[in-house]
């Protein structure tokens, strides 16, 4: 970051990442320890993005309780009010900048309430980190506080730990692909059946689906933990602390042919298989064909990507294989995930995007990029959070052979359409 301030922020906060994580656990109430406005903003933000109701409660800290209360009272009152109406199996308590600056002891507050209800606490100040780190910290807290130690292994059980950028459909697809190798596959968190846009029986006050608290407790007997995205690599190591016999396979990205080959190759080696399922081979051939078909539209095109680091890496890997020239990427936070990229890397905001947009054909970013692409008459592919004007964000798939095929076709069609519209 070269500037002393953000002009038009691209960054999202750690509490928002924590909220998304807890929404992937069944019958959980995410509880944001902070002012009412913090929770209201996040609720509206994700409700508009997913077009679905979002469960979240707040301790509603105000100017008086912020000074007088040490945090215990407002947390216990919030839980008392929540449990009058609903019975969550778990409460996910996470902090905001206000309560972190104040120095509230949420570990102590959780300990005082341990006989009342099961809770997981995580410190997520929004004056540091971002969406990815808030999500990853929450997974680490869940593993540390809920998963039980063991030294036994279930050879048929696998655990997927996805990064925050993976959509509900992508989590589902990765789980399905792992299951093709003979595993019973779990995901932590699992938004594939809570935020996937299914029509439920009624609008619930709690998270509507996901992995259950009881399933989380027994995750340490998984034969393998698979982490996807640099931001969650440490989570896999945390799980191994609960059982050193667990194998850990890590992938920074599952975008494009090369990364997908590596993913399936590692699983084949782990299971000692000589060839994969025929459907995997079929999708690989489709991706190869898509690389040929889209090369003429994509070859030489210049694209700028402004997203979270793990998603930047995934999309750049896929597009680069088809000949796209990614000249610049803009990330809201620093990450090791970007170290392998050879293009210009800016830790910045939408002002930095605007300064670099004129020499590019396309911008890949969230909905807030719309104003810029209209101003500079550039084509756009909406990805990341938020995406307010597109229906079906939860059903986007950009990973492995199938998703990479879809992404290449979508980008090629947008570029061709934009070119024709401007001639």
C-alpha positions in Angstrom: 0.0 0.0 0.0 1.6 3.3 -1.1 -1.1 5.6 0.1 -1.9 6.8 3.6 -5.6 6.2 3.1 -8.3 4.3 1.1 -10.1 6.6 -1.4 -12.8 4.2 -2.6 -12.3 1.0 -0.6 -12.2 -2.5 -2.1 -11.7 -4.1 1.3 -14.3 -5.9 3.4 -13.9 -6.4 7.1 -13.0 -9.3 9.3 -16.4 -9.5 11.1 -18.0 -10.0 7.7 -15.7 -13.0 7.0 -16.6 -14.4 10.5 -20.3 -14.0 9.8 -20.0 -16.0 6.5 -18.1 -18.8 8.3 -20.7 -19.2 11.0 -23.5 -19.3 8.4 -22.0 -22.6 7.2 -22.8 -24.3 10.5 -26.2 -25.8 11.1 -28.6 -24.1 13.5 -26.1 -21.5 14.5 -26.7 -17.9 15.5 -23.8 -15.6 14.5 -23.6 -13.0 17.3 -21.7 -9.8 16.4 -20.3 -8.1 19.5 -20.6 -4.4 18.6 -22.9 -1.6 17.7 -26.3 -2.3 15.9 -25.2 -0.6 12.7 -22.3 -3.1 12.2 -24.7 -6.1 12.2 -27.3 -4.2 10.2 -24.9 -3.4 7.4 -23.5 -6.9 7.2 -27.1 -8.4 7.2 -28.2 -6.1 4.3 -25.0 -6.6 2.4 -25.2 -10.4 2.3 -29.0 -10.5 2.0 -28.7 -8.5 -1.2 -25.8 -10.5 -2.5 -27.4 -13.9 -1.9 -31.1 -12.9 -2.3 -31.8 -14.8 0.9 -32.4 -14.0 4.5 -29.3 -13.8 6.6 -29.3 -14.8 10.3 -27.2 -12.5 12.5 -27.7 -11.0 16.0 -25.9 -8.2 17.7 -25.0 -7.3 21.3 -26.1 -3.7 20.4 -23.3 -1.9 22.3 -24.1 1.8 22.6 -22.1 4.8 23.8 -23.1 4.2 27.5 -22.5 0.4 27.6 -19.3 0.9 25.7 -18.0 2.9 28.6 -19.6 1.2 31.6 -19.9 -2.5 30.6 -16.9 -4.9 30.3 -18.7 -6.8 27.6 -20.1 -9.6 29.8 -23.4 -8.0 30.5 -24.3 -7.1 26.9 -23.3 -10.6 25.6 -25.3 -12.4 28.3 -28.3 -10.2 27.7 -28.1 -10.8 23.9 -28.0 -14.5 24.4 -30.9 -14.4 26.9 -33.0 -12.5 24.3 -32.0 -14.9 21.5 -32.8 -18.0 23.4 -36.3 -16.7 24.3 -37.3 -17.0 20.7 -35.1 -19.7 19.2 -32.8 -22.5 20.3 -29.5 -22.4 18.5 -27.2 -25.4 18.8 -24.2 -23.0 18.7 -23.5 -19.3 19.0 -20.7 -17.9 17.1 -19.4 -14.8 18.9 -17.2 -12.4 17.1 -15.9 -8.9 17.8 -15.8 -5.6 15.9 -13.4 -2.6 16.0 -15.5 -0.9 18.7 -15.3 -3.8 21.2 -11.7 -4.7 20.4 -10.6 -1.1 21.0 -12.5 -1.3 24.2 -10.7 -4.5 25.1 -13.7 -6.7 26.0 -12.8 -10.2 27.3 -14.9 -12.4 25.1 -13.1 -15.5 26.2 -14.1 -14.8 29.8 -17.7 -14.0 28.8 -17.9 -17.3 26.9 -16.5 -19.2 29.8 -19.2 -17.6 32.2 -22.0 -18.8 29.8 -20.6 -22.2 29.0 -23.3 -24.0 31.1 -26.1 -22.1 29.3 -25.2 -22.7 25.6 -22.4 -23.9 23.4 -20.4 -21.0 22.0 -17.3 -20.4 19.9 -15.6 -17.0 20.2 -13.2 -15.3 17.8 -11.4 -11.9 17.8 -12.1 -10.2 14.5 -11.2 -6.5 14.8 -12.1 -4.6 11.6 -9.1 -2.3 11.9 -6.8 -5.1 10.6 -7.0 -8.0 8.1 -10.0 -8.4 5.8 -12.7 -10.8 4.6 -10.3 -13.7 4.1 -8.6 -13.5 7.5 -11.8 -13.0 9.4 -13.2 -16.2 7.8 -10.0 -18.2 8.4 -9.6 -17.0 12.0 -13.2 -18.3 12.7 -12.4 -21.7 11.2 -9.3 -21.9 13.4 -11.4 -21.0 16.5 -14.0 -23.6 15.6 -11.3 -26.3 15.3 -9.5 -25.2 18.5 -12.7 -24.9 20.6 -15.0 -27.7 19.2 -13.0 -30.5 17.5 -12.2 -33.3 19.9 -8.7 -34.8 20.0 -8.3 -38.4 18.8 -5.7 -40.8 17.5 -8.0 -42.9 15.3 -8.6 -42.5 11.6 -11.6 -43.2 9.4 -10.1 -44.0 6.1 -13.3 -43.2 4.3 -13.6 -39.7 5.7 -12.3 -36.5 4.1 -12.6 -32.9 5.2 -12.6 -29.9 2.9 -11.7 -26.4 4.2 -12.7 -23.9 1.5 -11.6 -20.2 1.4 -14.2 -17.5 1.7 -14.3 -16.7 -2.0 -15.7 -20.2 -3.0 -19.4 -20.0 -3.8 -21.9 -22.5 -2.4 -21.9 -24.3 -5.7 -18.1 -24.4 -5.9 -18.0 -26.0 -2.3 -20.6 -28.5 -3.4 -18.7 -29.4 -6.7 -15.4 -29.8 -4.9 -17.1 -32.1 -2.3 -18.6 -34.1 -5.1 -15.2 -34.5 -6.8 -13.5 -35.6 -3.6 -16.4 -38.1 -3.0 -15.7 -39.7 -6.4 -12.5 -41.1 -4.8 -14.5 -43.1 -2.3 -14.6 -40.6 0.6 -17.5 -39.4 2.7 -16.8 -35.7 2.4 -17.4 -32.9 4.9 -16.8 -29.2 4.6 -15.9 -26.8 7.4 -17.8 -24.4 7.1 -20.3 -25.8 4.6 -22.3 -23.1 2.8 -23.2 -25.4 0.0 -26.5 -26.3 1.7 -27.1 -23.1 3.7 -26.5 -20.2 1.3 -27.1 -22.1 -2.0 -30.5 -20.5 -2.7 -32.7 -23.5 -2.1 -36.4 -22.8 -1.2 -36.7 -23.8 2.5 -39.7 -24.6 4.5 -39.8 -21.2 6.2 -37.6 -18.2 6.7 -35.5 -19.3 9.7 -33.9 -17.1 12.4 -30.9 -19.5 12.5 -28.5 -20.7 9.7 -30.6 -23.0 7.5 -28.0 -25.7 6.8 -24.4 -26.7 6.8 -22.2 -29.0 8.9 -23.6 -29.8 12.3 -22.0 -29.2 15.7 -21.8 -33.0 16.4 -20.1 -33.6 13.0 -17.5 -30.8 13.8 -16.6 -32.5 17.1 -15.5 -35.7 15.3 -13.6 -34.1 12.4 -10.2 -35.1 13.8 -10.7 -38.7 12.6 -10.7 -37.6 9.0 -8.1 -39.5 6.9 -7.3 -36.3 4.9 -7.9 -32.6 5.3 -7.9 -30.6 2.0 -7.4 -26.9 2.2 -8.2 -24.7 -0.8 -6.7 -21.2 -0.8 -3.6 -19.7 0.9 -5.8 -18.0 3.5 -7.0 -21.3 5.0 -3.7 -23.3 4.8 -3.1 -22.8 8.6 -6.6 -24.2 9.3 -5.4 -27.6 8.0 -2.4 -27.5 10.3 -4.7 -26.6 13.2 -6.7 -29.8 12.5 -3.5 -31.9 12.5 -2.8 -30.7 16.0 -6.0 -32.6 17.1 -4.7 -35.8 15.4 -1.2 -36.1 13.9 -2.3 -39.1 11.8 -4.4 -36.8 9.6 -2.9 -36.1 6.1 -3.0 -32.6 4.8 -3.3 -31.7 1.1 -3.1 -28.0 0.3 -3.9 -26.2 -2.9 -3.5 -22.4 -3.3 -5.9 -22.5 -6.3 -8.1 -24.9 -8.2 -8.5 -22.6 -11.3 -7.4 -23.8 -14.7 -6.0 -27.0 -16.2 -2.7 -27.2 -14.4 -4.1 -26.7 -10.9 -7.0 -29.1 -11.5 -4.5 -31.8 -12.8 -2.5 -31.3 -9.6 -5.7 -31.6 -7.4 -6.8 -34.9 -9.0 -3.2 -36.2 -9.2 -2.7 -35.7 -5.4 -6.0 -37.5 -4.7 -5.1 -40.4 -7.0 -1.7 -40.7 -5.2 -3.4 -40.6 -1.8 -5.8 -43.3 -2.8 -3.2 -45.2 -4.8 -5.4 -45.2 -8.0 -4.0 -45.5 -11.5 -6.9 -43.6 -13.3 -9.7 -41.3 -12.2 -13.4 -41.5 -12.6 -14.5 -41.3 -16.3 -16.5 -38.1 -15.7 -13.3 -36.4 -14.5 -11.5 -37.4 -17.7 -14.5 -36.1 -19.8 -14.5 -32.7 -18.1 -10.7 -32.4 -18.7 -11.2 -32.9 -22.4 -14.0 -30.3 -22.4 -11.7 -27.8 -20.7 -9.0 -28.6 -23.3 -11.5 -27.9 -26.0 -12.6 -24.7 -24.4 -9.0 -23.5 -24.2 -8.8 -24.0 -28.0 -12.3 -22.5 -28.7 -11.8 -19.4 -26.6 -8.1 -18.7 -27.5 -9.0 -16.5 -30.4 -11.3 -14.3 -28.3 -9.0 -14.3 -25.3 -5.5 -14.4 -26.7 -3.9 -11.0 -26.3 -6.8 -9.5 -24.3 -5.7 -7.3 -21.4 -7.6 -7.8 -18.1 -7.3 -6.1 -14.7 -8.5 -8.1 -11.7 -9.6 -6.5 -8.4 -10.7 -9.1 -5.8 -9.7 -10.9 -2.7 -6.2 -12.5 -3.0 -7.2 -16.2 -3.2 -9.8 -15.4 -5.9 -7.4 -13.3 -7.9 -4.9 -16.2 -8.0 -7.6 -18.7 -9.1 -9.0 -16.5 -11.9 -5.6 -15.3 -13.2 -4.4 -18.9 -13.4 -7.4 -19.9 -15.5 -7.3 -16.9 -17.9 -3.5 -17.0 -18.4 -3.7 -20.5 -19.7 -6.0 -19.2 -22.5 -3.6 -16.4 -23.5 -5.2 -13.5 -21.6 -2.6 -10.9 -20.5 -3.3 -10.0 -16.9 -1.4 -6.8 -16.6 -2.4 -5.6 -13.1 -4.1 -7.1 -10.0 -5.5 -5.0 -7.2 -5.9 -6.7 -3.8 -7.4 -5.2 -0.6 -4.8 -7.0 1.6 -1.4 -8.5 1.4 -1.2 -12.3 0.8 1.4 -14.9 0.0 -1.1 -16.2 -2.6 0.0 -13.3 -4.9 3.7 -14.0 -4.7 3.6 -16.5 -7.6 2.1 -13.9 -10.0 4.4 -12.1 -12.5 2.1 -9.1 -13.2 1.9 -5.7 -11.4 0.4 -6.3 -7.9 -1.1 -3.3 -6.1 -2.4 -3.5 -2.5 -5.0 -0.8 -2.8 -8.6 0.4 -3.7 -10.8 1.4 -6.6 -8.8 4.5 -7.2 -5.8 2.3 -8.1 -8.1 0.3 -10.3 -9.2 3.5 -12.1 -5.6 4.6 -12.7 -4.8 1.3 -14.4 -8.1 0.7 -16.2 -7.7 2.7 -19.5 -5.1 0.3 -21.0 -7.2 -2.8 -20.3 -10.1 -4.5 -22.1 -11.9 -5.9 -19.1 -12.3 -5.4 -15.4 -13.0 -8.4 -13.1 -14.3 -7.2 -9.8 -17.4 -6.8 -7.6 -20.5 -4.7 -8.2 -18.8 -1.5 -7.1 -16.8 -1.6 -10.3 -19.9 -0.8 -12.3 -19.4 2.9 -12.2 -15.9 2.7 -13.5 -16.6 0.4 -16.5 -19.5 2.6 -17.6 -17.2 5.7 -17.3 -14.4 4.1 -19.3 -16.6 2.0 -21.6 -14.8 -1.3 -20.6 -16.3 -4.8 -20.4 -16.8 -6.3 -17.0 -17.1 -9.7 -15.3 -18.7 -9.5 -11.8 -17.2 -11.7 -9.2 -16.6 -11.5 -5.4 -18.6 -9.6 -2.8 -20.9 -7.8 -3.2 -22.7 -8.5 -6.5 -26.1 -6.8 -6.2 -27.5 -6.8 -9.7 -26.8 -10.4 -10.7 -29.2 -13.2 -9.7 -27.6 -16.6 -8.9 -24.3 -15.5 -7.3 -24.4 -18.6 -5.2 -24.5 -20.8 -8.3 -21.3 -19.4 -10.0 -18.6 -22.0 -10.6 -15.1 -21.1 -11.7 -13.0 -24.0 -10.2 -11.7 -27.4 -11.4 -12.2 -28.6 -15.0 -15.9 -27.9 -15.2 -15.8 -24.4 -13.6 -12.7 -23.3 -15.5 -14.5 -24.3 -18.8 -17.5 -22.2 -17.8 -15.3 -19.2 -16.8 -13.4 -19.2 -20.1 -16.6 -19.3 -22.1 -18.2 -16.5 -20.1 -15.2 -14.2 -20.4 -14.9 -14.9 -24.1 -18.6 -14.2 -24.7 -18.5 -10.9 -22.7 -15.4 -9.6 -24.5 -16.9 -10.5 -28.0 -20.2 -8.9 -27.1 -18.5 -5.8 -25.8 -16.3 -5.5 -29.0 -19.3 -5.9 -31.3 -21.4 -3.4 -29.3 -18.7 -0.8 -29.7 -18.3 -1.1 -33.4 
